[in-house]
């Protein structure tokens, strides 16, 4: 058995940030475990022939906390200056997320009047905490939500009707709606328009490995032990109170374990009962190359129309240039359970974009990939179930956080890194507070710690 001051489950942005913070705070022996054979979690790039694809759409900023933690990777990113658009409900190409000129004003005064009446009705009759549909219709009115295609998109995003999704999740995921739709939000935009001085970035041309491998090397240089391709079999407490993690290749123990892997997965490792309310979306990514007539100017294109199952298209060749004279891009689809298969999903996408005249020419499917646990789905009851699971894990001694580990939809790596750092520091403060409280009750100063576990190491270095 190998013993560590702290063990981190998951080597994505949340896990790597957590390991960095733990090391900064004085822990000596830290182990990071991940079942993937690569660093970066679900930030995945795939090489297919001359093309490098991503399984999603990832935009970064040069003031991101992860870049500050690992400054050596800053110059590896590729500058980004793309535009984002959408297909509206009727299949027209417009700006994302809303284009009031196209979405409303061009429809005429009668439509504007009906939209305002619908908005008033929503404010009077809808409870935004009831469901994602009620949240949207409260802030925008049902007529505008339908006209823009937002309700259609929500069904694609969740893989189910928005009326089945908790309002709390909608508030987290779509806070920008309430911020911009309120009178106070509009006033703030007029008085003090928001300006960002951060540069937008995308991953290097060669893929995510060019970012996360150097970050991993930086962690290893500080003494952090990173082991990839490790399949966990079980987690239990031993007689001394330490947590013991059994994998296919070894046994590891620590009094402190942080988890960023999906809640249902780590709960199963610990022998806790499964809860069917805790569900994650399975994402199918379709990888295409194309030569012909492209009839949209956007780097990222969302599907808000009433047709087609795909939800987002990302043009990689806009950032990195064509390969073999062909453009190339990824398409994301939440396929449902069970999935009809990538061939069926690809046929549906190709039929849709050709009928709409979006892509006309030689469209070739180069490959596909399915990603489980892409992000949490907040079906009604899921929030309470997730909170209970996190509490049960904490009672065992595992702090679970992050997009998967905290069942928390985190739309950017910026938020993931901040959340990871906050959770580690809060955990340390709680443990230190309990130690001080015990010492005060005993009428004594805190004894010199034995350096077993994270907090022992931290306390030894704290005056």
Residue, then its C-alpha position, 0 to 999 in steps of 0.5 A: x500500500x502506498x500512502x499519500x498526504x492527499x489523493x485527487x480523483x480526476x486529472x481534468x482542469x478541476x483536479x489539476x487545479x486542486x492538486x496545485x493548490x494542495x501543493x502550494x499549501x504544503x502537502x508533501x505527497x500528492x497522488x492524482x488518479x484518472x482512468x483516462x490515459x490523458x490529462x485534461x478530462x473531457x477536453x479531448x482532441x482527436x487526430x483523424x488523418x490531417x485533421x485535429x478535432x475537439x469533442x466540443x467547443x472550447x474558448x479560453x481567456x488569457x486571464x483564466x485561473x488555470x493559465x495563472x497556475x501554469x503560466x508556461x502554457x500561456x503562449x501555447x494557446x492560439x488567438x481566437x477572433x471568431x463570431x458566434x451565430x445561430x439558426x433561429x426557429x425558422x432556420x434563418x442565420x442570425x446572431x447568438x444568443x439574440x438578435x432583437x432586430x431579426x427576432x422581433x423588430x422585423x416582425x412588425x408592430x403587431x408581433x411586438x405587441x403580442x410579444x410584450x403581452x406574452x412577456x407580461x403574462x409570463x411575469x404574472x403566471x409563471x414561477x421561474x423556480x418550477x422548471x427550466x421552461x417556466x424560467x425562460x417564459x417568465x423572463x422572456x415570455x413564451x412567444x419570444x422564447x418560441x420565436x427565437x428557437x430557445x425552447x427548441x434548443x433547450x430540448x436538444x441541450x437537455x435531451x428532454x423537455x425543459x419542463x422536466x428540468x429544475x428551475x435551479x439548474x436553469x438559473x445556473x445555466x441561463x443566468x444571462x437571461x435574467x440578468x439581461x431581461x430585467x430592467x436593472x440589467x438593461x440599465x446597467x448595460x446602458x450606464x456601464x457596458x461590460x468590457x473585457x480586456x482578456x484575449x480570447x484563445x483556443x487550444x493549440x493547433x496540435x490539440x489539447x495535449x500540448x496544453x495539459x502535458x506541460x501543465x502535468x509536467x509542472x505538477x510532477x516537477x513539484x513532486x505530484x505523482x500523476x497516474x493515468x489509465x487507473x481503473x478504480x475498483x473500490x474505496x473504503x475506510x481502514x481501521x486507522x480511519x484512512x481511505x483506501x483506494x483499490x485500483x487494477x494496479x495497486x492500493x493507495x491510501x490517504x486521510x484526505x481525498x478530493x473527487x472530481x469524477x461523476x458523482x454516481x461513479x465515485x458513489x458506486x466505488x464507495x458502495x453507496x446506493x445509486x440514485x436514478x435522479x443523478x444523470x449525465x448527458x451522453x454527447x455524440x461528436x461527429x467529425x466532418x471535412x467539407x469542400x464546397x459552398x459554405x453559407x454562414x460566416x460564423x465560427x460557432x453555429x447553434x441550432x435553435x431551429x425546429x428541425x434537426x437533432x444536432x445542437x452546435x457546430x464548431x469550425x476548427x479550420x477557421x482557427x487553424x486553416x484548411x487541411x488538404x484544401x478542405x474545411x473541417x468541423x465538429x458537430x455535437x448531438x445529445x443522442x438520448x438513451x439508447x443512442x440511435x448510433x453515429x450513422x443515423x445522427x450523421x444522416x439527420x445532420x447532413x439532411x438538415x444542413x443541405x435542405x437549409x442550404x447551410x453547407x452545399x458540396x462534398x460533406x464527408x463524415x471522418x469519424x465520431x466519438x461518444x462521451x459519457x458524463x459530458x455534463x449533469x442533467x438536472x431532472x426534477x429532484x436531481x438537485x436534492x439527490x446530488x446534494x445528498x450524495x455529496x453529503x454522504x461522500x463528505x461523511x466518508x471523507x471525500x470532498x466531491x466538486x467540479x462539473x461532474x463531481x459537484x453535479x454543477x454545470x460549469x460553462x467555462x474552465x475559468x469557473x472550474x478552476x476557481x471552484x476547485x481552488x475555493x473548495x480545497x481552501x474551504x476544506x482546509x479551513x474547516x479541518x483546521x477549525x475543528x483541530x483548533x476547537x478540539x485543542x481549546x476544549x482540551x485546554x491545550x495548544x494544538x499539538x505538533x501534528x504527525x504529518x499524516x494527511x493533508x491537514x497535518x502537513x499544512x498545520x506543520x507549516x502554519x505558525 
